[in-house]
Amino acid sequence: MKIYNSIEEFPSDVATVITTGTFDGVHAGHKVVIDRLKKIAYKKGLQSLVFTLNPHPRHVLYPEDQQLKLIHTIDEKINALKNTGLQNLVIYKFTKEFSRTNSVHFVRDILVNKLNMKHMVVGFDHHFGRNREGTFENLSEISHLYDFKLEQIKPQNIGQVTVSSTKIRHAILKGDIIKTNKYLSSNFSLTGVVVRGNGIGQKINFPTANINLNDKWKILPKNGVYAVKVSIGKEKRFGMLNIGVRPSIDDNFFSIEVHLFDFNENIYDLEITIEFIRRIRDEKKFPNLESLKERLILDEKDCRDLFKI
């Protein structure tokens, strides 16, 4: 997949089939759209292209609103789109000035004139342009004027529920990792750097890698204990993760820390990726460290049983 951070970089002689959107969490619905792009590209001798925005529009237009957290960081989004077999990704810098571009000018000046769009595929609830004024009906009206084909993909349902990034965020916040991964068609993950903690885990024979996230907009699941898979470079390990305020320690310090099974190596300052597989339990306050250790032994058994190790 070729990545372009400017529309000026895109070769003018490449004819394209395009879809646009924020693509937060490249979920099952997004993948249907991209699969359709790929089929059209193959059939008509075009190249598939996703046009996406960064930062997220709400973070630019409403900087005082810190509520919207994202399923994917920009790097995670790039990797997820790369795994779909997409040919081209244009990441356009979203600004307040760009937000004032009306829908017709966006299609004409960027998609058609700059990215040589010959065919467009959109999802069932697609809106674009200033104040999200552009609709499928608007696109239908101007497709003849600017000579491109247009089609719309129907809603994609899983278990009678229409998949959307909003519903995935809600599932993550509830700690419903099984539903989250089902909707994403992949495992929800986060990436961060291993930093030093207070060493309490080491004292009770449950050493943990404390994770410092590299993106403030990354959504986090509900506090609790989770069964996880961890990638350290090319190596994959199993483990259990606690996210929350560690009520048994009484320091009210929010942390993300993972205990890796059958592992005793120094990984400080390394970047690791954690895939969430299942939620094990809520955070709980224990009367002492010995009680905490007894519960962690049970948690580890639950995780090992899940992973069959």
N, C-alpha and C positions, 0 to 999 in steps of 0.2 A: 504494500500500500504506500502510495506517495502522499506526503503531507505538505500542505502549503499554508503558510501563515500570512499570505497576502494574495489577493486575487490577481495582482499584477504578475505574480510568479507563474501563474497557470498558463501553459502553452496555448496560444490562440488557434492552433490548427487541430486541436483535439475536440471532437464533437462528443457531447455528454448526455447521459440520462441522470437526472438529479432528484434528490429529496433534501429537504431542509428541516431543521429543528434543533432543539437544545440537546436531545439525546442523553438525558440524565438517566443513567442506568440503561444500558443497551439491553432491553428486555425482549420478551418473546414477540411482542407486537412490532418493535423496531426491526427484528430479524426477518419478519415476513416482508416488510417493506424493502429491506436491503436485498433479500433473495429475489424479489421481483425486479429490482434494479439490475441485478446481475443477469437475469434471464433476458431482459430487454437489450442490455448491452451486448450480449452474445449474439442475439438474433439480428440486431440491426447494425452491428459494427460500431457501436458507441463505447464509451467508457463510463463506468459507474462512479458517481460522485456524491458524497454527503457534504452539505454546507451547514456548518454549525457555528455557534457563537461562544465566545469566551471573553470576559467573565459572563456568568449567568446574568441576563438582563435585570432581574430583580435586585441583584447585588449592586448594580450600577445606578438604577433609577431610584431605589429606596435604601440608601446606605445605612440609614438609622434602623432599618428592620433587619435584625440578626436571626430571625426565626427560620428562614429557609436554609436547610442543610442539604447537601447533595449526595446522591448515591455513589457517584463516581467523581474522583478528581479528574483533571484534564488528562493526566497520564494514564489513568485507568480507563477513561473513555477511549483514548487512542488505541490502547491494547485490545479492548473489547471489540472495537470496530475493525481492527486489523484481523482479528480472529474470524470475522464474518466472510472474508475473502473480498472485501470492498477494494476497488482499485485506487480511488482518490479521496482524500479528505481535505477540505478547505476549512481552516479555523479562522474565523473573522473576528477581529477585535471589536467588541460591543462598546459603544460610547453613547453618551446622551445625544450627541449630534446624529449618530446613525439611527437612533430611535425615532427621529423625526422624519425619516425616509418613508414616503408613502408606498403602499403595496405595489402599485403599477411601476413606479420608478425602480423599486427593488428588483422586480422581475425583469424589466427591460434593461436597466443599466448594468446590473451585476450578473444575473443568471443567464440572460440571453447574450448580451453584448460582450461580457468579460469571460464567462465560463462556457459559452457556445452551447447552451442547452437546446436539445432537440426533442427531449421527452422529459416529462416530470411525473413523479409518483408521490402521492401524499397520503397521510393517514386519515382516518375518518373524522378527526376533530381538528384538522390543521387550520391554524390561523397565523398570519404573518403581517409584517409591515407596521406602520405607525399605529399605536393603540390596538394592535392585533386586528386591524380593520379588514385585512385580506382574508377571504374565504374561498372555498372550492368553487362557489358560484362566480366569484370575481375572476378566478383563474380561468374558468371555462370561457368567460367573455373575452379575455385578452389572449387566449391561446391561439386563436385564429389570426389575430392582429400581428402577433410576434412569431407565428409559424412554429409552434411546438405542440406535441401531443401531450395529453393529460389523462391520468387515471387515478382513481382513489381506491385505497385498500379498506376493506370492511373491518369493523372492530374484531380484535382477536380475543377470544374468551378461553379461560382456563377454569374448569369447574363452574360454568355459568357466570363467571365474573370477567368483565372486560378489563384487560391488563392495562395499567397506566403507571407512570413514574410516581404519581401521587399515592396510589394504593400501595406501591412497594415501600415508599417512605413510611407510611402508616404501619405497615407490617414490621419494618425494622424497629421503629420506635416502641412497638409492643413486645419486641423480642421474639416475634414469630419468624424464626429463621427458616423453618421448613417451607412456609408459604413464600417468603422472600426469595429463596433459591429456586423455587418452582416457577415463580413469575419471571425471574431473571434468566432462567435456563442456564445458570451458572451459580457458583457460590459467592455470596456477598463477602467482600474482603476489605481489609484496610492495610496500609503500608506505613511503616514508621521506622525510626532509628532506635536501637536498644541503648538505654541509658541506665546509670546506676540508681538503685533504689535504696531503701533503708536496711536491707539485709535481713529482715525478719523472716522471710521465707526460707532463707538458708538455715536459720536457727532451728526450724522445725522440720528440716529435711525436705522442704518443698521450694527449692530455689526458683526464682522467677526472673524473666527478662521483662523489664519495664520499657514500655513503648512510648516514644515521643512522636506524635503525628506531625506530618509535614504540610497539612492543609487545614486551615481553621474552618473551612466550610464543609468538611467531611461529616456526614451523618453517622451517629453512633447508635448501636442497639441499646435497648433497655438494660439498666444495671443488672448484673447477675453473673453466673458461671456458665461457660459455653465449652462444648467440645469443638476443637479447632484442628485444622491442618496448617502447618507453618512451612513456608519456603525460605530457606537460608541459602542464597545463591541458587545452585541447581539442586540442592539437597532438600528433600521433603521429610518433615517430621510430624508426629502426632502430639497433641497436648491438650491442656485445658486452660482456659483464660478467664480471668476475673476482671470485670469492668465495673467501676463504681468508687465509693468513698471509703471502703475498707472499714466498716463499722466496728469490727473487733479490735482494731488498732487504736481507735479513739483519736486519730489526728485529723479526721474530716478532710483528707487529702484525696482528690480524685485521681485515679490511676487506671492504666490499662496494663495488666501484667499477665504473662503467659508462662506456665510451667510446661516444659518439654519433657516427654517421657523418654527414659533411657538415654539421657543426654547430659554431658558434663563438660562442655567446651566454653571457652571465653568468646562471647559474641558481642561484647560492648562496642558501640559505634558502628555496628553493621546495620544495614537496612534489611528488614525482613517483611514478608507479606503473610498475613494471617487470613485464612479462609474459615468462615463460621459455618459449622455443620449442624449443630443442634444446641438448643438452650437446655441446660441441666437443672438449674434452680435459680431462685432469687438470691440476692445478697442477704446475709443474715448476721446478726450480732451474736457472737459467742462469748461466754463468761470469761474465758481464758484461752491462752494459746494452745493448751493441750486439747481442749474441746474443738478448737478450730482445726487442729491437725487431724483429729478423728474424723471430722466431716470431710476434710480434703482427701483422706484415704478412700472414703466411700465415693466421692466425686470422681477420683481417678479410676476406680473400678468401673463406675458407670461409663466413663469415656472409653476405657479399654474394651469393655464389652461391646460398645457401639462400633468401635473400629476393628473388633475381633483380633485384638493383640494381647 
